[in-house]
Amino acid sequence: MKNTFLIFVSIFFVFTVGIQAKTRIVEKPPYVYSSTTMLEIPRVTLTDTATIVDFDVYYRAGKTVKFSSTLSLVDGNGCRYAFRWCEGMVPGKRVRMPESGKLSLSLVFEPLPPKIRSFDFVEGPYENSWRIYGISLTGKHSDNKKKIKRLEKQRVSKSGLFLPDAGLTADSAIITGRIIGFRKDYGRQIEAWYNTVFDGRQQCVTGRVDDKGAFRLSLAVNVPTEVVFSYDRSLRFFVVPGEVVNVDINLAEWTRRGSRLLREQPSRERVAYFSGAMARINDEKIHDTLQIGDFWQRYYSSLGKIKAFYKMSADDYKAYLLHRYDSLCVEIDRQPWSEAYKEINRINNAVWCALLLNRYSLSLRLSYRNFFDGPADAGLYAFAQQFEYPDSSYFDYVTMLRPYFDNGSIVWADRFGDLLGTMEGEVKLKKKTRPNLWKFIEEADSVHHFLSDEEKILVGSVSQKGYDSLTEGDKKRVWNIVGTHKKYLKFFLGVVSRRDKNAPLPAVFLGEKSVYFDWVEAQRCYEKIKENYTPLDQDDKASLRAMDDTMFYRILSAESDSLSAYLERNRDLSSRLDAPLDSLSGEELFAALIAPYRGKVVLVDFWETWCSPCRIAMQQMIPLKKELAGKDIVYLYLATEGSSDKKAWKNLIEAVPGYHILLSLRQGRSLSSLLGISGVPTFIIVDRQGNRMKKLTGYPGVEAMKRYLLDAQKR
């Protein structure tokens, strides 16, 4: 009996060990490439009956996500292993994200072969489907070690001790390179984003990676420029017009550093290897841990959200930011960088600080509005009544920019174009008495008759007896009136803070002959061409010819001539339509807009003339329109008068094929409320029966838009 028991125990032990041996768990498996930053893989469990892939999905709380019903695993031979099930998620159906913004799911697939070393996760056949490639079951990040070692031995040029010439030129900058570890089924699109030197607006150049992972982009920059190179993730480096910057990207390492789970793992590999122009400076750029621009961007993105600025005087605000500027100057000098890269950071530090100091009024006014104990509009009014604008001595910090303007290196600053637009300063006229908002509204109403009888009585009471005489209920009501008629508050604030035109600050602190004034005139001409779509006239060209640097005239007159030819060539492509009766609103208005195109697919594009991404999307859509010609697809563009400049709208639409309507401000607000439009561009796709099929906030790209339109066309 005892022997029988021992035999049974032994058999059970061997059986248990056998089962355990067939279960393999890989924690935080590295992978080569992911088409999304929303997915992470904390664990893969392999058994002889199933493969379990644990996913962490990251997205905004309350939003919904879904996995396609076609998801599968793929091995190196192209064999697919089908999805079986997942508790809490059904493919093709949306799941709401929890408050944490993180959703954990375990997806069960058919079992992978026991000796497999890596596999891919493919959600669907579309280019924008979630895909994670080269998921390693051995712990190795990449199979491209030999190529990486060769690049590691590549010596970066010792050039870069001094900055290259920053003069204006009409030459283009070239980016070449390759993606190490690229496969044909990876994503193909690459982008290079940069700020134009003339006005600081973002431009985007797109390209495609070839079958061998190589790419080439040409950028029409006119000075040395920082670009954001994007291939699902982003990399910042400099380009120089007339030169070639070559960058070889270590895809597996780039992916690892972008992963929430893998980024803390130790690695000696680099993300990118530069050669050609700017190699040394760019190598320092991607290893820069100080990140001057990111430091200042946090302030710039938080205007009105920093409580320390609430009730701060202009001089205290100035001292606060200059202290941070001085601290960063010390940090820059401590870094083991080349003198050239230190100088770039000194320039950016000065320009960022000056940009924020120039906007003192906006920053302090928004802080007053956001932290005021009461309605936001009451905070704006209180600021207008109490804030003391500084005299011209406030702007003496501009002298820190003078050396960079004098030697031309100021253009190395990434936000130089933005700086130009804020350099006039805000020296405000001193007033002996503060205007009365309520009296102002009463006088405006006597002309425009926008108040109801009840509102007139309440505003008149405040005007005569004062705001403090009101009950708490009436205080709320009176600010509701102001909120309803915001344009009168805006006009009032403009009267309170009128600029003193007798304060030519740049001339005082930069010198009357500073190249700054040429840049300001060039910016005006550039915006006339690019924003108003209006060619330069003879007076504009004469002012450009008078400048010492002839490149201003050469570049901008060429842009103007190109625009003239473009407008003439495309003059009959668009159709301008009258807006429906202003009495229509909401659903009635939208139905009237699309009614003429019943039986066709309609792409409704909500845009505005000031929106750079809107205009980029319009230009990128032109080849697609030609490709889809004859498919019964109509393109309807809606802008709003008051938000869009009417003259710019008329000029701009000449070269955009489609139907164009300029809505009234009331109509625009009505449609925004009906359709939930929170920003532009927003696209609504309407099917042949007039049903709204899809809403897209932001341009999804040519391929995605093509797919959505063809899907609608097939219905």
Beta strands, then each sheet from edge to edge (+ up, - down):
strand 1: 24-27
strand 2: 33-34
strand 3: 39-46
strand 4: 51-58
strand 5: 64-65
strand 6: 72-74
strand 7: 80-85
strand 8: 95-96
strand 9: 102-109
strand 10: 118-122
strand 11: 131-136
strand 12: 173-180
strand 13: 189-195
strand 14: 202-208
strand 15: 214-219
strand 16: 225-230
strand 17: 234-239
strand 18: 244-250
strand 19: 272-276
strand 20: 574-577
strand 21: 601-606
strand 22: 633-640
strand 23: 658-663
strand 24: 682-686
strand 25: 692-697
sheet 1: 1+ 3- 4+ 9- 7+ 6- 10+ 11- 2+
sheet 2: 5+ 8-
sheet 3: 15+ 12- 18- 19+
sheet 4: 14+ 13- 16+ 17-
sheet 5: 20+ 23+ 22+ 21+ 24- 25+
end
